[in-house]
Amino acid sequence: MVGFKHTLWALLLTMVTGMAIAQNNTNSPYTRYGYGDLSDQNFGNSKAMGGIAFGLRDGAQINPLNPASYTAIDSLTFLFEGGVSLQNMNISGGGVKLNAKNSSFDYLAMQFRLHRRLAMSIGLLPFSNVGYTVSDTQTATDPATGNTTAYARNYTGDGGLHQLYVGLGVKVFKDLSVGVNASYFWGDITRSRTIYYPNVSGAYNFVQQATASVSSYKLDFGAQYTKDIDKKHSVTLGVVYSPKIKLGNDYDVTTQLVSNSTGTVETSTSVAPDATLALPNTYGVGFTYNYDKRLTIGVDYSLQQWSKADFGVRTTDESIRGDFDETYAYCDRSKISVGAEYIPNLLGRSYLAHIKYRLGAYYTTPYYKINGKKATREYGVTAGFGLPVPRSRSILSISGQFVRISQTPASIGERLIALVIDFILIGFYVYATATLLSTLRISSDFIMILIMIVVYLPVLGYSFLCEMFNHGRSFGKNLMNIRVVKADGSTPGISSYLLRWLLFPIDSLLTGGFGLLVVLLTKNSQRMGDLAAGTMVIKEQNYRKIHVSLDEFDYLTKDYRPTYPQAADLSLEQINVITRTLQDGKKDRVHRIAQLAKKVQELLTITPRDGNQEQFLQTVLRDYQYYALEEI
């Protein structure tokens, strides 16, 4: 008993230390909204199995998502788990690419049996993480003078919410267990926005910082029913419920006007409006099947009713109210997870026989809105291993996760029609060229060289050249309104286009339609060339959606009306050129803007409504955004 007490105190000290050193290292523009990036609060084994947890019972792993699972532990086991995560994230949008390498403390927890029917778990979990820095440039026109001034906007945020839980699981009957987690819930989230005028020395910069400090308590309930079909087969049904609660909080907003010339704070006001923050009702159900304690297969479904939770702020300041309403705009979030775990041989003598192999996938909808529209859906695949530590009962869990934002693949019908169109065009080109060459009196030696240059090489490199110089579109793809993009939605490079082209013979009818079979079997309708190059073919409208929806910090007002409908005809590459030109700080910026504005006017056959070329380009950008968002 003395040893147990010493171990318990050591683990508690470790957890307290973890609380002290735990820090958020998130870098994602999506965390500007709501409580940030929500943690699913599952541990290593669950993460690698797509996040399934509600029906998962494992006496060697802690499962806080269903406290009823605590009773699976035996009397000789004391569990202690800790986890960290490393993340490599790529985001592209508006011609800007962001790569962020993040790391974070995930969890610390322990679990032990108190009685043959009673088990306990204590743990520290993250609930959400916030971390972002986003900037853009805009222009404003003085109504009195008509002069246009450039200004910059900067949005930053950091912090997160955490919970320290104590959970009990009770075995009511042999096959039925129930449990509850009681959690202390706390954290700070700080968001700031700055508007400054870099080219106006006498201007005053606007700085507003809002901090939400949360301190509250919450309860989570769970139940599991396990039925042994026979000695080798068993099933488990799990359910969880978390009631909605209002979070105790202090909401503070500080607004400052800072002199651009001196950098001194001219005015500063601080208010503490009455803000209502909450957590929603959460429901979950899960089912697992176990074979011979070696194979586990499960599926989970959860629903968080964020739309029914209470949110609001009492203030007469429209700036504070508008920022709060934009930040805390929610919709219901649902998640579906599937996963499996396999152990080759529990009685085997080799190390490999005891490794736990895990695989899973999930699909989830967003919990927040952007300008009244639901944010991007998310789905991912997971995999991992449970590696036994020699000469101990410890297990090292390693899991990997690939996540992507949703984009609509082009249908196989659309791709086949595009291919047929391309073949028809190629056939027409070959026929026309051959007819023309036959009328020319050219020596037989030279005619072969000419055919090689004029006919064979263009036909051979048709798809590669079109996709390379026409932004991922052949003529057939252009007519079908589809294009080739990278799997993350960004524009492929020359190496990706080249690899797709080189592998086309393997995908074609030359191999008995193998490529068609791969397209039918892959989730994103990718052929072998796509899989090797990391590309996919998607609908053109969705390509706009990918890039525009990531530009979350400059959404149009609901009553915005476009000035130039022709802006919808611009390509993303042309939009990127305009954006980069407007953001460029070089000395010849004014001259370059004037030249670009003239080209845009000629391209779109537009006569500007005023002589301000920079304002004209800004209007074109916003009009393009209007029509792109219309398609979402």
C-alpha positions as CSV (number, residue, x, y, z in Angstrom):
1,M,0.0,0.0,0.0
2,V,2.9,2.4,0.7
3,G,4.3,1.8,-2.7
4,F,0.9,2.5,-4.2
5,K,0.6,5.8,-2.3
6,H,4.1,6.9,-3.4
7,T,3.2,6.1,-7.0
8,L,-0.1,8.0,-6.8
9,W,1.6,11.1,-5.4
10,A,4.3,10.9,-8.0
11,L,1.8,10.7,-10.8
12,L,-0.2,13.6,-9.4
13,L,3.0,15.6,-9.2
14,T,3.7,14.7,-12.8
15,M,0.2,15.9,-13.9
16,V,0.6,19.2,-12.0
17,T,3.9,19.7,-13.7
18,G,2.3,19.0,-17.0
19,M,-0.4,21.6,-16.3
20,A,2.3,24.1,-15.6
21,I,4.4,23.5,-18.7
22,A,1.5,22.7,-21.1
23,Q,1.4,25.3,-23.9
24,N,-0.5,25.8,-27.1
25,N,1.5,25.8,-30.3
26,T,-1.3,26.1,-32.9
27,N,-1.0,28.0,-36.1
28,S,-4.3,27.9,-38.0
29,P,-6.5,30.7,-39.4
30,Y,-9.5,28.5,-38.7
31,T,-9.0,29.0,-34.9
32,R,-10.3,32.6,-35.3
33,Y,-13.8,31.3,-34.8
34,G,-15.6,29.8,-31.8
35,Y,-13.3,28.3,-29.2
36,G,-10.7,27.4,-31.8
37,D,-9.7,24.0,-32.9
38,L,-11.6,21.4,-30.8
39,S,-9.8,18.5,-29.3
40,D,-11.7,15.2,-29.5
41,Q,-10.1,14.2,-26.2
42,N,-9.3,10.6,-27.3
43,F,-6.0,8.9,-26.5
44,G,-3.4,7.2,-28.5
45,N,-5.2,3.9,-29.4
46,S,-8.5,5.8,-30.2
47,K,-6.7,8.4,-32.3
48,A,-5.2,5.7,-34.5
49,M,-8.6,4.0,-34.9
50,G,-10.4,7.0,-36.5
51,G,-11.4,8.3,-33.0
52,I,-13.8,5.5,-32.0
53,A,-14.3,5.4,-28.3
54,F,-17.9,5.2,-27.1
55,G,-18.0,1.4,-27.4
56,L,-14.3,0.8,-26.9
57,R,-13.4,-1.4,-23.8
58,D,-9.7,-2.1,-23.3
59,G,-8.2,-2.8,-19.9
60,A,-4.8,-1.7,-21.1
61,Q,-5.9,1.8,-22.4
62,I,-7.6,4.8,-20.8
63,N,-10.8,5.9,-22.6
64,P,-12.1,9.2,-21.0
65,L,-14.7,9.7,-23.7
66,N,-16.8,7.0,-22.1
67,P,-16.2,6.8,-18.3
68,A,-18.1,3.4,-18.2
69,S,-15.0,1.9,-19.9
70,Y,-13.0,2.4,-16.7
71,T,-14.4,-0.9,-15.2
72,A,-12.5,-2.9,-17.9
73,I,-9.3,-2.6,-15.9
74,D,-8.2,-5.5,-13.7
75,S,-7.0,-5.5,-10.1
76,L,-3.3,-5.9,-11.0
77,T,-3.1,-3.0,-13.5
78,F,-2.3,0.7,-12.9
79,L,-2.5,2.8,-16.0
80,F,-0.7,6.0,-16.7
81,E,-0.8,7.7,-20.1
82,G,0.6,10.8,-21.6
83,G,0.6,12.1,-25.1
84,V,2.1,14.8,-27.4
85,S,1.3,15.6,-31.0
86,L,3.3,16.9,-34.0
87,Q,1.4,18.4,-36.9
88,N,2.4,19.6,-40.3
89,M,-0.3,21.7,-41.9
90,N,-0.5,23.2,-45.4
91,I,-3.1,25.8,-46.2
92,S,-3.5,27.6,-49.5
93,G,-5.8,30.4,-50.5
94,G,-5.8,33.7,-52.3
95,G,-2.5,33.0,-53.8
96,V,-0.9,32.6,-50.4
97,K,0.4,29.3,-49.1
98,L,1.0,28.7,-45.4
99,N,3.0,25.8,-43.9
100,A,2.8,25.5,-40.2
101,K,4.6,22.9,-38.1
102,N,2.8,22.7,-34.7
103,S,3.4,20.7,-31.6
104,S,1.3,20.5,-28.5
105,F,0.8,18.7,-25.2
106,D,-2.2,16.4,-25.6
107,Y,-3.0,14.7,-22.3
108,L,-1.9,13.2,-19.0
109,A,-4.1,10.6,-17.3
110,M,-4.1,7.6,-14.9
111,Q,-6.6,4.9,-14.1
112,F,-6.8,2.3,-11.4
113,R,-9.3,0.0,-9.7
114,L,-10.8,0.9,-6.3
115,H,-13.1,-2.1,-5.9
116,R,-14.0,-5.1,-8.1
117,R,-17.0,-3.1,-9.4
118,L,-15.5,0.4,-9.1
119,A,-12.6,2.0,-11.1
120,M,-11.3,5.6,-11.2
121,S,-9.5,7.8,-13.6
122,I,-7.9,11.2,-13.2
123,G,-6.6,13.2,-16.2
124,L,-5.7,16.5,-17.8
125,L,-7.1,17.1,-21.2
126,P,-7.2,20.0,-23.7
127,F,-10.6,21.1,-25.0
128,S,-9.6,23.6,-27.6
129,N,-6.6,25.5,-29.0
130,V,-6.4,29.0,-30.5
131,G,-3.4,30.3,-32.5
132,Y,-3.4,32.5,-35.6
133,T,-1.9,35.5,-37.3
134,V,-3.5,36.9,-40.4
135,S,-3.0,40.2,-42.2
136,D,-4.4,41.9,-45.3
137,T,-4.5,45.4,-46.9
138,Q,-7.4,47.5,-47.9
139,T,-8.1,51.0,-49.1
140,A,-10.4,53.7,-47.8
141,T,-11.7,56.8,-49.6
142,D,-12.1,60.2,-47.8
143,P,-15.7,61.3,-48.8
144,A,-14.7,64.9,-48.4
145,T,-11.6,65.0,-50.5
146,G,-11.9,61.8,-52.6
147,N,-8.4,60.8,-51.7
148,T,-7.7,57.1,-51.3
149,T,-5.6,55.8,-48.4
150,A,-4.2,52.3,-47.9
151,Y,-4.5,50.7,-44.5
152,A,-3.6,47.3,-43.1
153,R,-5.5,44.9,-40.9
154,N,-4.0,42.4,-38.6
155,Y,-5.8,39.6,-36.7
156,T,-4.1,37.6,-34.0
157,G,-5.3,35.1,-31.4
158,D,-3.9,32.6,-28.9
159,G,-4.9,30.6,-25.9
160,G,-7.2,27.7,-25.3
161,L,-9.5,25.8,-22.9
162,H,-8.5,22.9,-20.7
163,Q,-10.2,20.4,-18.3
164,L,-9.1,18.5,-15.3
165,Y,-11.4,15.5,-14.8
166,V,-12.0,12.9,-12.1
167,G,-14.0,10.0,-13.4
168,L,-15.7,6.9,-11.8
169,G,-16.9,3.8,-13.5
170,V,-19.3,1.3,-11.8
171,K,-20.1,-2.2,-13.0
172,V,-23.8,-2.4,-12.2
173,F,-24.2,-5.9,-13.6
174,K,-21.8,-8.3,-15.1
175,D,-22.4,-6.9,-18.6
176,L,-23.5,-3.4,-17.8
177,S,-21.3,-0.5,-16.7
178,V,-22.0,3.2,-16.1
179,G,-19.7,6.1,-15.4
180,V,-19.4,9.8,-14.9
181,N,-16.6,12.4,-15.4
182,A,-16.6,15.6,-13.3
183,S,-14.4,18.2,-14.8
184,Y,-13.0,21.6,-13.9
185,F,-13.1,23.6,-17.0
186,W,-10.8,26.7,-17.5
187,G,-8.7,28.7,-19.9
188,D,-8.1,32.1,-21.6
189,I,-8.7,33.0,-25.2
190,T,-7.3,36.4,-26.4
191,R,-8.1,37.8,-29.8
192,S,-7.0,41.2,-31.2
193,R,-7.5,43.1,-34.3
194,T,-5.4,46.1,-35.5
195,I,-6.1,48.7,-38.2
196,Y,-3.1,50.8,-39.0
197,Y,-2.1,53.3,-41.7
198,P,1.5,52.8,-42.8
199,N,1.6,55.7,-45.2
200,V,-0.2,58.4,-43.1
201,S,2.0,59.9,-40.4
202,G,-0.7,61.8,-38.7
203,A,-3.2,59.0,-38.5
204,Y,-4.3,57.0,-35.4
205,N,-4.1,53.3,-35.4
206,F,-7.0,51.3,-34.0
207,V,-6.2,48.4,-31.6
208,Q,-8.9,46.2,-30.0
209,Q,-8.2,43.2,-27.8
210,A,-10.9,40.9,-26.4
211,T,-10.1,38.3,-23.7
212,A,-12.5,35.6,-22.6
213,S,-11.4,34.0,-19.3
214,V,-13.4,30.8,-18.6
215,S,-13.8,29.0,-15.3
216,S,-16.5,26.4,-14.8
217,Y,-17.5,22.8,-14.1
218,K,-19.1,20.1,-16.3
219,L,-20.3,16.5,-16.2
220,D,-20.1,13.8,-18.8
221,F,-22.0,10.5,-18.5
222,G,-21.6,7.2,-20.2
223,A,-22.8,3.6,-20.3
224,Q,-21.5,0.4,-21.9
225,Y,-23.2,-3.0,-22.4
226,T,-21.1,-6.0,-23.4
227,K,-22.5,-9.2,-24.7
228,D,-20.4,-12.4,-25.1
229,I,-21.8,-14.3,-28.1
230,D,-19.5,-17.2,-27.4
231,K,-15.9,-17.7,-26.2
232,K,-14.4,-15.8,-29.1
233,H,-17.0,-13.3,-30.2
234,S,-18.4,-10.4,-28.2
235,V,-20.0,-7.0,-29.0
236,T,-20.2,-3.8,-27.0
237,L,-22.7,-1.0,-27.2
238,G,-21.8,2.4,-25.7
239,V,-23.7,5.6,-25.2
240,V,-22.5,9.0,-23.9
241,Y,-24.3,12.2,-22.9
242,S,-22.9,15.6,-21.9
243,P,-25.6,18.2,-20.9
244,K,-25.2,21.8,-22.1
245,I,-23.9,24.3,-19.6
246,K,-23.3,28.0,-19.3
247,L,-19.6,28.8,-18.7
248,G,-18.6,31.1,-16.0
249,N,-16.5,33.8,-17.7
250,D,-15.0,37.2,-17.6
251,Y,-15.1,39.0,-21.0
252,D,-12.9,42.1,-21.2
253,V,-12.4,44.3,-24.2
254,T,-9.6,47.0,-24.4
255,T,-9.7,49.6,-27.2
256,Q,-6.8,51.9,-28.0
257,L,-6.0,54.7,-30.4
258,V,-2.2,54.8,-31.1
259,S,-0.5,57.7,-32.8
260,N,1.2,56.5,-36.0
261,S,3.9,59.1,-35.8
262,T,4.9,58.8,-32.2
263,G,3.7,55.3,-31.3
264,T,2.1,56.6,-28.1
265,V,-1.3,55.5,-26.8
266,E,-3.6,58.6,-27.2
267,T,-6.8,57.0,-25.8
268,S,-7.5,53.7,-24.1
269,T,-10.8,52.3,-22.8
270,S,-11.5,49.0,-21.1
271,V,-15.0,47.5,-20.7
272,A,-16.3,44.3,-19.3
273,P,-19.6,43.5,-21.1
274,D,-21.8,40.7,-19.9
275,A,-21.0,37.8,-22.2
276,T,-22.8,34.4,-22.4
277,L,-20.6,31.5,-23.3
278,A,-21.8,27.9,-23.3
279,L,-21.1,24.3,-24.2
280,P,-23.8,22.3,-26.1
281,N,-25.7,19.1,-25.5
282,T,-23.6,16.2,-26.8
283,Y,-24.9,12.8,-27.7
284,G,-22.8,9.8,-28.8
285,V,-23.3,6.1,-29.6
286,G,-20.8,3.5,-30.5
287,F,-20.6,-0.2,-31.4
288,T,-17.6,-2.5,-31.3
289,Y,-17.1,-6.1,-32.3
290,N,-14.3,-8.2,-30.8
291,Y,-12.9,-11.5,-32.0
292,D,-10.7,-13.6,-29.8
293,K,-9.4,-10.5,-28.1
294,R,-7.2,-10.0,-31.2
295,L,-9.4,-8.1,-33.6
296,T,-11.6,-5.1,-32.7
297,I,-13.8,-3.3,-35.2
298,G,-15.9,-0.3,-34.2
299,V,-18.0,2.6,-35.4
300,D,-19.0,5.8,-33.6
301,Y,-21.5,8.6,-34.2
302,S,-21.7,11.9,-32.2
303,L,-23.8,15.0,-32.3
304,Q,-23.0,18.4,-30.7
305,Q,-26.0,20.7,-30.7
306,W,-24.0,24.0,-30.8
307,S,-27.0,25.8,-32.5
308,K,-29.1,25.3,-29.4
309,A,-26.4,26.6,-26.9
310,D,-26.7,30.2,-25.6
311,F,-24.3,32.9,-26.8
312,G,-24.5,36.6,-26.7
313,V,-23.0,39.9,-25.3
314,R,-24.7,42.9,-23.7
315,T,-23.2,46.1,-24.9
316,T,-24.1,49.3,-26.8
317,D,-20.7,49.2,-28.6
318,E,-21.5,48.0,-32.1
319,S,-17.9,47.2,-32.8
320,I,-17.7,44.8,-29.8
321,R,-21.1,43.3,-30.6
322,G,-20.2,42.7,-34.3
323,D,-16.9,41.1,-33.4
324,F,-18.5,38.8,-30.8
325,D,-21.4,37.8,-33.2
326,E,-18.9,37.0,-35.9
327,T,-16.6,35.0,-33.7
328,Y,-19.3,32.9,-31.9
329,A,-21.7,31.9,-34.7
330,Y,-22.4,28.1,-34.4
331,C,-24.1,25.2,-36.1
332,D,-24.5,21.6,-35.1
333,R,-21.5,19.4,-35.4
334,S,-21.6,15.7,-36.2
335,K,-18.9,13.1,-36.6
336,I,-18.7,9.6,-37.9
337,S,-15.7,7.4,-37.1
338,V,-14.7,3.8,-38.0
339,G,-11.7,1.9,-36.9
340,A,-10.0,-1.4,-36.2
341,E,-7.2,-2.9,-34.2
342,Y,-5.5,-6.2,-34.8
343,I,-3.0,-8.2,-32.7
344,P,-1.4,-11.1,-34.6
345,N,-0.9,-13.6,-31.7
346,L,-1.4,-12.9,-28.0
347,L,0.5,-16.1,-27.2
348,G,3.3,-15.7,-29.7
349,R,6.9,-15.6,-28.7
350,S,8.1,-13.0,-31.3
351,Y,7.9,-9.3,-30.6
352,L,6.0,-8.6,-33.9
353,A,3.2,-11.0,-32.8
354,H,2.3,-8.6,-29.9
355,I,2.3,-5.3,-31.9
356,K,-1.2,-3.7,-32.1
357,Y,-1.9,-2.6,-35.6
358,R,-4.5,0.2,-35.9
359,L,-6.4,1.8,-38.8
360,G,-9.4,4.1,-39.0
361,A,-11.2,7.0,-40.8
362,Y,-13.6,9.8,-39.8
363,Y,-15.8,12.5,-41.3
364,T,-16.9,15.6,-39.4
365,T,-18.9,18.7,-40.1
366,P,-17.9,22.1,-38.7
367,Y,-19.3,23.6,-35.5
368,Y,-19.0,27.3,-36.5
369,K,-20.1,29.6,-39.3
370,I,-18.3,32.1,-41.4
371,N,-20.5,35.0,-42.6
372,G,-23.6,32.9,-41.9
373,K,-22.3,29.9,-43.9
374,K,-21.0,26.6,-42.5
375,A,-17.3,26.3,-42.5
376,T,-15.4,23.6,-44.3
377,R,-16.1,19.9,-43.6
378,E,-13.2,17.7,-42.7
379,Y,-12.3,14.1,-43.1
380,G,-9.2,12.0,-42.6
381,V,-7.6,8.6,-42.3
382,T,-5.6,7.4,-39.4
383,A,-3.2,4.6,-38.7
384,G,-0.9,3.6,-35.9
385,F,0.9,1.0,-33.8
386,G,0.8,-0.1,-30.2
387,L,4.4,-1.1,-29.5
388,P,5.0,-3.2,-26.3
389,V,7.9,-2.0,-24.2
390,P,10.2,-5.0,-23.5
391,R,10.3,-6.3,-19.9
392,S,7.2,-4.3,-18.8
393,R,3.5,-4.0,-19.4
394,S,3.8,-0.6,-21.0
395,I,2.7,0.2,-24.5
396,L,4.1,3.0,-26.8
397,S,1.3,4.1,-29.0
398,I,2.2,5.8,-32.3
399,S,-0.5,7.2,-34.6
400,G,-0.6,9.2,-37.8
401,Q,-3.4,11.2,-39.2
402,F,-4.0,12.6,-42.7
403,V,-6.7,15.3,-42.7
404,R,-8.0,17.3,-45.6
405,I,-10.7,19.9,-46.3
406,S,-13.5,18.6,-48.4
407,Q,-13.6,19.3,-52.2
408,T,-15.8,17.7,-54.8
409,P,-14.1,15.3,-57.2
410,A,-15.1,15.4,-60.8
411,S,-17.4,12.5,-61.6
412,I,-16.0,9.7,-63.8
413,G,-18.6,10.6,-66.4
414,E,-17.3,14.2,-66.6
415,R,-13.8,12.9,-66.9
416,L,-14.7,10.4,-69.7
417,I,-16.6,13.0,-71.7
418,A,-13.6,15.4,-71.3
419,L,-11.3,12.6,-72.6
420,V,-13.6,11.9,-75.5
421,I,-13.6,15.6,-76.4
422,D,-9.8,15.7,-76.3
423,F,-9.5,12.6,-78.5
424,I,-11.9,14.2,-81.0
425,L,-9.9,17.4,-81.1
426,I,-6.6,15.4,-81.4
427,G,-8.2,13.4,-84.3
428,F,-9.3,16.5,-86.0
429,Y,-5.9,18.1,-85.6
430,V,-4.1,15.0,-87.0
431,Y,-6.5,14.8,-89.9
432,A,-6.2,18.5,-90.8
433,T,-2.4,18.5,-90.4
434,A,-2.0,15.3,-92.5
435,T,-4.2,16.7,-95.2
436,L,-2.3,20.0,-95.3
437,L,1.1,18.2,-95.4
438,S,-0.1,15.9,-98.2
439,T,-0.6,18.9,-100.4
440,L,2.9,20.1,-100.0
441,R,5.7,19.0,-102.2
442,I,8.3,18.0,-99.6
443,S,11.0,15.4,-99.9
444,S,10.3,12.1,-98.1
445,D,13.2,12.5,-95.7
446,F,12.1,15.9,-94.6
447,I,8.4,15.0,-94.4
448,M,9.1,12.5,-91.6
449,I,10.9,15.1,-89.6
450,L,8.1,17.5,-90.2
451,I,5.5,15.0,-89.1
452,M,7.5,14.2,-86.0
453,I,7.6,18.0,-85.1
454,V,4.2,19.1,-86.2
455,V,2.0,16.0,-85.5
456,Y,3.7,13.4,-83.3
457,L,5.2,15.5,-80.6
458,P,2.1,17.8,-80.0
459,V,-0.2,14.8,-79.9
460,L,2.1,12.9,-77.5
461,G,2.5,15.8,-75.1
462,Y,-1.0,17.2,-75.5
463,S,-2.3,16.5,-72.0
464,F,1.0,17.6,-70.3
465,L,1.3,20.8,-72.3
466,C,-2.4,21.8,-71.9
467,E,-2.4,21.1,-68.1
468,M,0.9,22.8,-67.6
469,F,0.1,26.0,-69.6
470,N,-3.7,26.1,-69.1
471,H,-3.8,25.8,-65.3
472,G,-4.6,22.1,-65.0
473,R,-7.1,22.0,-67.9
474,S,-7.1,20.4,-71.3
475,F,-9.6,21.6,-73.8
476,G,-11.9,18.8,-72.9
477,K,-11.6,19.5,-69.2
478,N,-12.2,23.2,-69.9
479,L,-15.4,22.5,-71.6
480,M,-16.5,20.2,-68.8
481,N,-15.6,22.8,-66.2
482,I,-13.1,20.5,-64.4
483,R,-9.4,20.8,-63.6
484,V,-6.4,19.1,-62.1
485,V,-5.3,20.3,-58.6
486,K,-3.1,19.1,-55.8
487,A,-4.9,17.1,-53.2
488,D,-4.8,20.1,-50.8
489,G,-6.4,22.3,-53.5
490,S,-3.3,24.2,-54.5
491,T,-1.9,24.4,-58.0
492,P,0.3,21.5,-59.1
493,G,3.9,22.0,-60.2
494,I,5.6,20.9,-63.4
495,S,6.8,17.7,-61.7
496,S,3.2,16.7,-60.8
497,Y,1.9,17.3,-64.3
498,L,4.8,15.4,-65.8
499,L,4.2,12.4,-63.5
500,R,0.5,12.3,-64.4
501,W,1.5,12.3,-68.1
502,L,4.1,9.6,-67.8
503,L,1.7,7.3,-66.0
504,F,-1.2,7.8,-68.4
505,P,-0.3,4.7,-70.5
506,I,-0.7,2.5,-67.4
507,D,-4.1,4.1,-66.7
508,S,-5.3,3.9,-70.3
509,L,-7.1,1.2,-72.2
510,L,-3.7,-0.2,-73.1
511,T,-3.7,-2.0,-69.7
512,G,-7.3,-3.2,-70.0
513,G,-8.8,-0.1,-68.4
514,F,-6.8,-0.5,-65.2
515,G,-6.9,3.3,-64.6
516,L,-10.7,3.2,-64.8
517,L,-10.9,0.5,-62.1
518,V,-8.6,2.6,-59.8
519,V,-10.8,5.7,-60.4
520,L,-13.8,3.7,-59.4
521,L,-12.2,2.2,-56.3
522,T,-10.5,5.4,-54.9
523,K,-12.6,7.8,-52.7
524,N,-11.5,10.9,-54.7
525,S,-11.7,9.2,-58.1
526,Q,-8.0,9.3,-58.6
527,R,-6.2,7.3,-61.3
528,M,-2.7,5.9,-60.7
529,G,-1.1,9.0,-62.1
530,D,-3.1,11.1,-59.6
531,L,-2.1,8.9,-56.7
532,A,1.6,9.1,-57.6
533,A,1.6,12.9,-58.3
534,G,-0.7,13.7,-55.3
535,T,-3.3,15.3,-57.6
536,M,-7.0,14.9,-58.2
537,V,-9.5,16.2,-60.8
538,I,-12.2,18.4,-59.3
539,K,-15.1,20.6,-60.4
540,E,-14.0,24.1,-61.4
541,Q,-16.6,25.8,-59.2
542,N,-15.3,23.9,-56.2
543,Y,-11.7,25.0,-57.0
544,R,-12.8,28.6,-56.5
545,K,-14.6,27.6,-53.3
546,I,-11.4,26.0,-51.9
547,H,-9.4,29.2,-52.3
548,V,-12.0,31.8,-51.5
549,S,-13.4,30.0,-48.4
550,L,-9.9,30.0,-46.9
551,D,-9.8,33.8,-47.1
552,E,-11.9,34.1,-44.0
553,F,-11.0,37.5,-42.8
554,D,-12.4,39.7,-45.6
555,Y,-15.9,38.5,-46.1
556,L,-18.4,40.8,-47.8
557,T,-21.3,42.3,-46.0
558,K,-24.7,40.7,-46.6
559,D,-25.9,43.7,-48.5
560,Y,-22.9,44.0,-50.8
561,R,-23.7,44.5,-54.5
562,P,-21.1,43.9,-57.2
563,T,-20.1,46.8,-59.5
564,Y,-18.4,44.8,-62.3
565,P,-20.1,41.4,-63.1
566,Q,-17.2,40.7,-65.6
567,A,-15.0,40.0,-62.6
568,A,-16.5,36.5,-62.4
569,D,-14.7,35.6,-65.6
570,L,-11.2,36.1,-64.2
571,S,-9.1,33.1,-63.3
572,L,-7.6,32.5,-60.0
573,E,-4.1,33.1,-61.4
574,Q,-5.3,36.5,-62.7
575,I,-6.8,37.3,-59.3
576,N,-3.6,36.3,-57.6
577,V,-1.6,38.8,-59.9
578,I,-4.0,41.6,-58.8
579,T,-3.7,40.7,-55.2
580,R,0.1,40.6,-55.2
581,T,0.3,43.9,-57.1
582,L,-1.9,45.7,-54.6
583,Q,0.0,44.2,-51.6
584,D,3.4,45.1,-53.1
585,G,5.3,47.8,-51.3
586,K,7.9,48.6,-54.0
587,K,8.6,52.2,-55.1
588,D,7.0,51.7,-58.5
589,R,3.8,50.4,-57.0
590,V,1.6,53.2,-58.3
591,H,2.9,52.8,-61.9
592,R,2.4,49.0,-61.8
593,I,-1.1,49.4,-60.4
594,A,-1.9,51.8,-63.3
595,Q,-0.5,49.4,-65.9
596,L,-2.4,46.4,-64.4
597,A,-5.7,48.3,-64.1
598,K,-5.4,49.2,-67.8
599,K,-4.9,45.6,-68.8
600,V,-7.8,44.4,-66.7
601,Q,-10.1,47.0,-68.2
602,E,-9.1,45.9,-71.7
603,L,-9.4,42.2,-70.8
604,L,-12.9,42.6,-69.3
605,T,-14.1,45.5,-71.5
606,I,-14.7,47.6,-68.5
607,T,-15.0,51.4,-68.3
608,P,-14.2,52.4,-64.7
609,R,-16.7,54.6,-62.9
610,D,-14.0,56.8,-61.5
611,G,-10.3,57.5,-62.2
612,N,-8.9,55.8,-59.1
613,Q,-7.0,52.8,-60.5
614,E,-6.2,51.2,-57.1
615,Q,-9.8,51.5,-56.0
616,F,-10.9,49.9,-59.3
617,L,-8.7,46.9,-58.7
618,Q,-10.0,46.5,-55.2
619,T,-13.5,46.6,-56.4
620,V,-12.8,43.9,-59.0
621,L,-11.3,41.7,-56.3
622,R,-14.3,42.1,-54.1
623,D,-16.7,41.5,-57.0
624,Y,-14.9,38.3,-57.9
625,Q,-15.2,37.2,-54.2
626,Y,-18.9,37.9,-54.3
627,Y,-19.5,35.7,-57.3
628,A,-17.1,33.0,-56.0
629,L,-18.9,32.9,-52.6
630,E,-22.2,32.7,-54.5
631,E,-21.2,29.2,-55.7
632,I,-20.6,27.8,-52.2
